[in-house]
Each structure stands twice: as C-alpha cells, then as structure tokens.
Amino acid sequence: MSKNLVIVESPAKAKTIEKFLGQDFQVKSSYGHVRDLEKKELGIKVDEGFLPIYKISEDKTKIVNELKKLAKTAETVWLASDEDREGEAIAWHLKEALGLDESKIKRIVFNEITKTAILNAIENPRKIDIQLVDAQQARRILDRLVGYEISPILWSKIKPSLSAGRVQSVAVRLIVERENEIKAFETTSFYRVTAQFSTLDNQKKLAAELSKRFDNKEEAHSFLTACLLAAFAVESVEKKPAKRSPAPPFTTSTLQQEASRKLGFPVAKTMVVAQQLYELGYITYMRTDSVNLSSLALDMAKEEITKLYGEKYLKTRKFSTKTKGAQEAHEAIRPTNLGISQIDGDPSQKRLYELIWKRAIASQMSDAEMEKTTININISNREENFVAQGEVILFDGFLKVYMESNDDEPDETQEGLLPALHKGEMLQLLKSEAVQRFTQHPPRYTEASLVKKLEDLGIGRPSTYAPTISTIQKREYIVKEDRDGVIRPYTTLELEGRTIREISKTEKTGFEKAKLFPTDIGVIVNQFLVEHFDTIIDYNFTANVEKDFDEVALGKKSWTKVIEQFYKPFHRTVENTARESQKMKGERLLGVDPKTGKNVYAKLGRYGTLVQIGETSSPEKPAFASMKKGQSIESITLEEALSLFLLPRISGNFEGKEMHVAIGRFGPYIRHDNKFYSLGKTDDPYTVTEERCIEIIKAKRIQDAEKEKLKELLPRELGNFEGESVTANTGRFGPYVTYKKKNYKLPKDADVLAVSLNEALEVIKKQESKKKAK
C-alpha cells in the first residue's frame, strides 16, 4: 500500500493530481461531503449550545469504509479538498468520519491543479483551519433552523410541501418586488426628434438628435413646422480625447454574468463547466470574489501580450475588489497557463475557456484611446439645438481582444468620423423625423442580473449564487421563460422637402427572453414571509449575517454566539406566527358567474392554482377547475376563468358512444366506453374535434394490439455468450436486453424482433465500460 493517501473532492481532480505525484501517493475522491446534519430530525441540539448532530450520508457509507481501510495502512493522510470554507469543512468531516489522528493528517490547499501548485502544496502543509470550519457550520446550522422552523408554518398556513430558505427567500423577494414595480409602472409616450443634415460645399452627411424630447404630437409637429422656415448653422465643434480601460479578470459573479450575456449559459451551467475546466487543470479555482492576479500570472500575461501584439499593447495592472464582504485570499479566475489561448474539450468548455483567457489577457493590456467629437447645431428660430456625436478609435488597446457586455441600453453615439466642420458653417436639413417612443418599465431579472444584485447587496457568496437560483426554480417559486410581446401602434412625423407627413406604424414590444418571473405560489409565500418574518428576508439583515460568518472565519466572533443572537427572537416569531396567523388563501374575487349568480374566485389549492365558483362555507359544494399553464391568480380574467368550466365536454360520438374530453392529474384525456386516451401535446382539450378524438382512439388501439402481439413473442432468446443467455424484451422504458440478470437499454427506435446477438453484445459492452469510467 502507498505511504501517502491524498483525499480530494472529485474523481476528475483525483485523476489530474495523480499524474503529478509519484508512486508513494495514492489519490482518492470523497465525492464531496461525506457527512451532513441528521435529515429526519432537526439535527441540532438547541439546548446544548446548538450542537450539530452529523450523520454519514447513506450514499457515502461505502466510500467512507473504503477510505477508512486505506487510511489505516497509510503513514500520512493528505486532506486536499477545496480552498474555501466548504472545502475546509469537508476536510474536517473526513477527519471526524475516518477517525483520523491529528498527527497523521496534513491539510493542503492549492488554487490551481498544476504540477507546480500541487508539489508546492505538499511542501507547505498546514492544519485544518477550525475557524473556517466554524463559519461553514454556522451557515449550515442557521439555514437548517430557518428552513426547519418556517417550512411547517408554510404547510399549515398556505399549502403542503413548501419550504423557506434564508438566501433563497430573499432572492424570491427581489423578483416579486421587481414584478410589483413593473405592474405599478405607468407607460407614457414622448417624441424623439432626429435629423439628417448635409454640408453645402461637399454634400457630406451627418445625423443628429434634438437636445429636447416633446411630450406630445402637437409639440413635435409645431417644432417640425418651425424647421421649415429655419436656418441651421454649426454653433460649436468640440473634440475631446477619451480612454476606455479593461474590466478586471473574472470573479465567480462576473463570470456568471458574462457567460450569460455572451454565451447564453444559465448560471448553473457556467459553474458546472468552470468546475470541469478547473479539475482538468485549465483554470484557477472558480469560486472567488477576488480580482487579484499573482505575480506569476502577471509575468505570463506580459510575455503573451508582448509576443502576440507588441509592447505598445502592454499595461500591467493590479486590481482591487470593491464588492461588499469580498475575501481577497484567492486569485481571480484565470487560465493556469496564459500561453494557451484554446483548449481541447467539448464546445461549452472551449467557449468558456476562451472567454476566461480573453478577459484575463485584456485586463493587462493598454487602454483604448478614442476621440469624441460633439457638434452643436443652432436652429435660427428655436431655443433647442441639434447635437451630433461621433467616436473614433485612435488606438484599440485591449479592445483588440475583448470588450465587456452590459445589460443596459446601447448609447446613441455613432462610431466613425463626423465631417470636418467649423463654427458658423451653414448646413442643409435633408430630413427630420419625430418618432413616438415610450418609457420602459424596470427590466425583469435575468439569472445574471440577479446574481449582480445579490452581490451588490452583499447577500450570499461565490459558492451560493448558482445553488440559490437553481433552488428557487426547482421549488417553482420562480420560472425562467420567454414571453411573447404585443403589437403596439406608434406615430411618426416625417419632414422631407417642404412637407410634414404623419405615418401610423406598429412595433412588437414587451418580448422577454430567459427572464425570471415569480409564480403565484412564489408571490403568496413571499407575501406571507414579508408579513410575518420581515427580519429574515430583510436585505440588510441577510447581508449582515454574511458579515458575521466572515468574522467567525477570522476568529473575531464565536459561531454559537452568532446563532444564539439570531435564534431566540426568531423562535419567538415562529411560535407567535404558528399560533396567531390566519391561513393564507391567496385568493382573488374575479366577479359573478352570470349563470348561477355565485362569486368566482382565483385561488391557490392543494395541487396548484384553480378557479372556484361558489363559497366553501356554503352548504352547496362549490365547483372547481384547474388553471391552464401560463394563467395566474393575478392576471386571469372572469371570462377566462369561466371558460375553464367548459370541461368535461362531449366532443362527439364514436361507435354509438359519447366521447368526453377532460383534464386530469396527468393531463388532458378522452374517455370513451370507460377507457381513457391521452391527448397529444399539441391538442387543445377545449377545441379538439370529433375527428381528431376518433383518430387518437384508433391509433391507441392499434398500438395496444401491437403490444399484445409483441408480448406473445417476448422475451426473445438471442443466443449464448460465455455460457449465459442473452434475451431481448420491451418494458415501460422501451426496448432492452438482459444478460446475467442485468438489463441494458437499447436505442428507443430499436426493433426487439430484429436485434442480433452481436448488436446486443455491443450495447452491453458500451454500457459496462461507461459504468467503469464513472
């Protein structure tokens, strides 16, 4: 056995590290955390100083037993989990779970998986930093207390299976509040005036915009009328040098934002791909809020920039972090070798690596130098001016490699040279347009802009952004989706020659792509938490708790004191809320049903949103109908609600019996002769025709008959291999082959009556090799 056992978090990392260490080292993976708080109970002894009760996770028992055996025979156990609080906690949990003696273990950390970094870590081991462990424990325990105590209240006061989280609930609050701002926003219109001029001598053209915007069509028309009689002259020409500096290298947050904007990656995907790049040794550690680069990285960047672009493009910079609560221990995210601009890998890995390389290299390049020109054009009979702006890049600098994206509207400055003009020069007006524009509501959050907002507020840390956003989507408190816009009419007033024409046009507005919307349940849960647990989801409180964790990590605060200060008032609030608060129906009165004269409500039910006709308190039972996908309590109309009660409906007759169309727990269906037939994804239960229903029933009968025939022929013996029979069959999940009492999936379109022994063995071989690789 090896003298040294190195334990890392992931098998991919283990493979990479094993290449760098000699035969005396055996590298094994713990596959992340091996212990967590007891799941069936609270898992915390509150009366004993918040003592956590840890249990080895069921799926980690085998791994822990294997590591125990290897640790017994090794002289030294090197705990090489990640260089952050979570990694420190994993190292401590391994020590406890494996029963390792302090004298036998060495803790090593590295910021990148390169031979130099690994060997340097081996030469400079340290002890487990218990302060970092305490900070992680404090976060885990506080989050468990919040979730464990608030969730049952949500079950009793709103609906079962709900849950609350300290950071997740704040993220939902941000999205709900933004949606409320959008609903309250009143769109107003204004007129933006642009013009095209030409010089009198050489007919050079330039575009300009009026310095004022008009509130209505009448004002805009009056201005254009004045232009018919006006003379236009250059009032001033200003030329100013300008510089643009590169953005710093990536932190976790800025990588998530740029990968979203430039590559269209969801936040979770960015972190998965970044983790792969880190474990393959291509980039430095991907969870960091630092923008620092090491001296080694600065030297590499200097060499690469000089080689590729020349010394003129080089400008060495040291960036400092401005984010609230940032920790400067790590480097920024950068390639481990800046001499490699492209890598082998899947398309996502290649694209993300290229983005990281460009950002790191650009951060050490010269400023871009521009010249901005502003020309003010006087209107002889008006106070306003037309303004033409242009920007010319004199030296591209870092823009040769990379330019940062943003979520804001592009500015109106036109790229390129403006004609050479002088003060007092007369211009000819060729054309002017006053276009009706509209004020825009605050933008909805994307995953990237939500991460930025959380970071700006000091809520969460690099390791929490992606799981927070994934969690609130999994819990269905928010949805990420595209939404179609609407057609909106607008007016353009066009002055050309001596005529002003009014033109009516239309545009598509309000289209949303990959934006975050609160669901009905998200809105109701947020309303309840704001009303009863305002402290927990207060932005400042959540940010201050993060600061407390940071102070625990620095040894300035005791983690138990942090929890104690929080828990006592929190627990009192929980008890009061459980005792005194009313059940939250989240209902909205839509109006009265004209047929029955009863009230119609949109509300939240046990299994989702529904519409109710009648009162629950009435002796006569109310009628219920589930809402369609895309409908919500806030926006559904009375007409839309009543249309939901059109089901079940009779769609026609077949074989002398009625066909009833309805929606059940598993979707829309047809009931005919006491048998059920699912409608297709594109079939609307409210409009599906008699002919289509008959077609679906006949197709299902043919399918069922084929299945019955197939049953008689299956399982089918294909032959023997190494003394064991191989058979083909089909089941709930499609066709498969069986060998040595194990099932192996065949392709979905495979014909079990035609598959050969050789084809089956090929499938078995492939799937077995995949299992071994895992």
C-alpha positions, 0 to 999 in steps of 0.5 A, a space after each residue: 500500500 502507498 505511504 501517502 493517501 491524498 483525499 480530494 473532492 472529485 474523481 476528475 481532480 483525483 485523476 489530474 493530481 495523480 499524474 503529478 505525484 509519484 508512486 508513494 501517493 495514492 489519490 482518492 475522491 470523497 465525492 464531496 461531503 461525506 457527512 451532513 446534519 441528521 435529515 429526519 430530525 432537526 439535527 441540532 441540539 438547541 439546548 446544548 449550545 446548538 450542537 450539530 448532530 452529523 450523520 454519514 450520508 447513506 450514499 457515502 457509507 461505502 466510500 467512507 469504509 473504503 477510505 477508512 481501510 486505506 487510511 489505516 495502512 497509510 503513514 500520512 493522510 493528505 486532506 486536499 479538498 477545496 480552498 474555501 470554507 466548504 472545502 475546509 469543512 469537508 476536510 474536517 468531516 473526513 477527519 471526524 468520519 475516518 477517525 483520523 489522528 491529528 498527527 497523521 493528517 496534513 491539510 493542503 490547499 492549492 488554487 490551481 491543479 498544476 504540477 507546480 501548485 500541487 508539489 508546492 502544496 505538499 511542501 507547505 502543509 498546514 492544519 485544518 483551519 477550525 475557524 473556517 470550519 466554524 463559519 461553514 457550520 454556522 451557515 449550515 446550522 442557521 439555514 437548517 433552523 430557518 428552513 426547519 422552523 418556517 417550512 411547517 408554518 408554510 404547510 399549515 398556513 398556505 399549502 403542503 410541501 413548501 419550504 423557506 430558505 434564508 438566501 433563497 427567500 430573499 432572492 424570491 423577494 427581489 423578483 416579486 418586488 421587481 414584478 410589483 414595480 413593473 405592474 405599478 409602472 405607468 407607460 407614457 409616450 414622448 417624441 424623439 426628434 432626429 435629423 439628417 443634415 448635409 454640408 453645402 460645399 461637399 454634400 457630406 452627411 451627418 445625423 443628429 438628435 434634438 437636445 429636447 424630447 416633446 411630450 406630445 404630437 402637437 409639440 413635435 409637429 409645431 417644432 417640425 413646422 418651425 424647421 421649415 422656415 429655419 436656418 441651421 448653422 454649426 454653433 460649436 465643434 468640440 473634440 475631446 480625447 477619451 480612454 476606455 480601460 479593461 474590466 478586471 479578470 473574472 470573479 465567480 459573479 462576473 463570470 456568471 454574468 458574462 457567460 450569460 450575456 455572451 454565451 447564453 449559459 444559465 448560471 448553473 451551467 457556467 459553474 458546472 463547466 468552470 468546475 470541469 475546466 478547473 479539475 482538468 487543470 485549465 483554470 484557477 479555482 472558480 469560486 472567488 470574489 477576488 480580482 487579484 492576479 499573482 505575480 506569476 500570472 502577471 509575468 505570463 500575461 506580459 510575455 503573451 501580450 508582448 509576443 502576440 501584439 507588441 509592447 505598445 499593447 502592454 499595461 500591467 495592472 493590479 486590481 482591487 475588489 470593491 464588492 461588499 464582504 469580498 475575501 481577497 485570499 484567492 486569485 481571480 479566475 484565470 487560465 493556469 497557463 496564459 500561453 494557451 489561448 484554446 483548449 481541447 474539450 467539448 464546445 461549452 468548455 472551449 467557449 468558456 475557456 476562451 472567454 476566461 483567457 480573453 478577459 484575463 489577457 485584456 485586463 493587462 493590456 493598454 487602454 483604448 484611446 478614442 476621440 469624441 467629437 460633439 457638434 452643436 447645431 443652432 436652429 435660427 428660430 428655436 431655443 433647442 439645438 441639434 447635437 451630433 456625436 461621433 467616436 473614433 478609435 485612435 488606438 484599440 488597446 485591449 479592445 483588440 481582444 475583448 470588450 465587456 457586455 452590459 445589460 443596459 441600453 446601447 448609447 446613441 453615439 455613432 462610431 466613425 468620423 463626423 465631417 470636418 466642420 467649423 463654427 458658423 458653417 451653414 448646413 442643409 436639413 435633408 430630413 427630420 423625423 419625430 418618432 413616438 417612443 415610450 418609457 420602459 418599465 424596470 427590466 425583469 431579472 435575468 439569472 445574471 442580473 440577479 446574481 449582480 444584485 445579490 452581490 451588490 447587496 452583499 447577500 450570499 457568496 461565490 459558492 451560493 449564487 448558482 445553488 440559490 437560483 437553481 433552488 428557487 426554480 426547482 421549488 417553482 417559486 420562480 420560472 425562467 421563460 420567454 414571453 411573447 410581446 404585443 403589437 403596439 401602434 406608434 406615430 411618426 412625423 416625417 419632414 422631407 422637402 417642404 412637407 410634414 407627413 404623419 405615418 401610423 406604424 406598429 412595433 412588437 414590444 414587451 418580448 422577454 427572453 430567459 427572464 425570471 418571473 415569480 409564480 403565484 405560489 412564489 408571490 403568496 409565500 413571499 407575501 406571507 414571509 414579508 408579513 410575518 418574518 420581515 427580519 429574515 428576508 430583510 436585505 440588510 439583515 441577510 447581508 449582515 449575517 454574511 458579515 458575521 460568518 466572515 468574522 467567525 472565519 477570522 476568529 473575531 466572533 464565536 459561531 454559537 454566539 452568532 446563532 444564539 443572537 439570531 435564534 431566540 427572537 426568531 423562535 419567538 416569531 415562529 411560535 407567535 406566527 404558528 399560533 396567531 396567523 390566519 391561513 393564507 388563501 391567496 385568493 382573488 374575487 374575479 366577479 359573478 358567474 352570470 349563470 348561477 349568480 355565485 362569486 368566482 374566485 382565483 385561488 391557490 389549492 392543494 395541487 396548484 392554482 384553480 378557479 372556484 365558483 361558489 363559497 366553501 362555507 356554503 352548504 352547496 359544494 362549490 365547483 372547481 377547475 384547474 388553471 391552464 399553464 401560463 394563467 395566474 391568480 393575478 392576471 386571469 380574467 372572469 371570462 377566462 376563468 369561466 371558460 375553464 368550466 367548459 370541461 368535461 365536454 362531449 366532443 362527439 360520438 364514436 361507435 354509438 358512444 359519447 366521447 368526453 374530453 377532460 383534464 386530469 392529474 396527468 393531463 388532458 384525456 378522452 374517455 370513451 366506453 370507460 377507457 381513457 386516451 391521452 391527448 397529444 401535446 399539441 391538442 387543445 382539450 377545449 377545441 379538439 374535434 370529433 375527428 381528431 378524438 376518433 383518430 387518437 382512439 384508433 391509433 391507441 388501439 392499434 398500438 395496444 394490439 401491437 403490444 399484445 402481439 409483441 408480448 406473445 413473442 417476448 422475451 426473445 432468446 438471442 443466443 449464448 455468450 460465455 455460457 449465459 443467455 442473452 434475451 431481448 424484451 420491451 418494458 415501460 422504458 422501451 426496448 432492452 436486453 438482459 444478460 446475467 440478470 442485468 438489463 441494458 437499454 437499447 436505442 428507443 427506435 430499436 426493433 426487439 424482433 430484429 436485434 442480433 446477438 452481436 448488436 446486443 453484445 455491443 450495447 452491453 459492452 458500451 454500457 459496462 465500460 461507461 459504468 467503469 469510467 464513472 
